[in-house]
């Protein structure tokens, strides 16, 4: 059972091919153990080389609305009145910590996404 670090994309693709072969291996067997180890190596390699950056907070809010069939007015309990919602979504007013907390609690949008820096008219000046 020779297992080596994944150092480049060639190694990465070779390990993915082996994982595909071992995918149905039973836990607590030699093949199952090999699958666990190779999966851990792939996860570490992907985290280092293919990291996914969090989305822009406003884009995340808009996606959340669209994917759940919600309207802008559904944000009013979390952001304030219609004017405030418009200002936030049009990037004229930044999200406040209170808004972030309310969006997270009320709509389940990740606070880690909402706290990311993003471009708005106040930061563009």
N, C-alpha and C positions, 0 to 999 in steps of 0.2 A: 504494500500500500504506500506508494511514493506520492506524497503530496508536497507541492512546491508553491511558493507565493505567486500570485498573479502579478506579473511585471509589465505587461503590455496588452494591447488589444488582441494579439494572436493568442496569448495565454488565456485571456478572458473568454474568447469565443470557443476555445478548446474545452474549457471548464464548463461553459454553458451546454455544449454538446454532450459532455459526460453526465451532467445533471439531468438532461432530457432522457438519457438512457436509464438512469437510476431513479427517476421520478416516482416510480411505483414501489420502490424498495420498502420493505417492512421495517418499522422502528426496532432498535436493539438487535440489529443484525449487522454483519460487516458492511454490506451495501448500504444499509440505513445510516450507519455511522459515517461512512464515506460521504453520503449525500448531505448529512448535517454539516460536516466540515467544509465541503465544497461550497455549500450555500453561504456559510459564514464568510468564506474568502471572497465570494462574489459580492456580497453585501458590503464588505469593507472596500473592495475595489471600486464599486459603483459610488459609494459615498465620497470617495476621494476624487474620482475622475468624472462622474456624471451627476454631481450634486444638483438638486432641484432647488432653485431659489424660491422663496415664498412670493406669491403674487402681490401685485400692487394692492393696497387696501381698498381703494375705490373700485378697482376691477373685481376684486373678490366680493364686495357687496353687490355690485351689479350682477355678477354671475349667480350669486346666491338668490337674488330676486328672480332672475330669469329661470333658473333651474327649478324653482319651486312655484312658479306661476304667481309670484307676488308682484304688487305694484309699488311705486314709490311711496304712496300714501301709507303703506304698511310699515315704513320706516319711521313715521312720525312719533310713535310712542318711545322710540329709542333715540332719535336725534332732535326732536322738537317739531315745530309746525312745518307746513308745506314749504315756506320760504327757507327755513334752515336746512331741510332735506335737499332742496335745490342747490343751495350754496355749497353744501358738502359734496354732493355728487358732481357738481360742476367745478369742483376744486377751488372754490372761492373762499371756503372756510375749512380749516383743518379739523380733523376729528379730535375731540378732547378725550381725556382719560375717562370721563363719565360716559361719553358716547360709546367708547370702546367697550367698557364694562357692560353697558346695557345691550349692545349688539351681541356681545358674547353670551350673556345670560339669556336674552330673549330670543335670539335667532340661532344661537349655536355656532356663530362664525368664530373661528379660532382667534383668540386674543393675540397669539403669536403672529398671525397674519396682519391683524389690524394695527399693531404697534409699529410695523415696518415704516421707515421713512418713505415718503412719496412726494412727488412734485405737485404743488398747488400754487395758486397765485401769490400767497404770502412768501413761500420759499423761493419763488422764481424771481422776485424783485431784488 
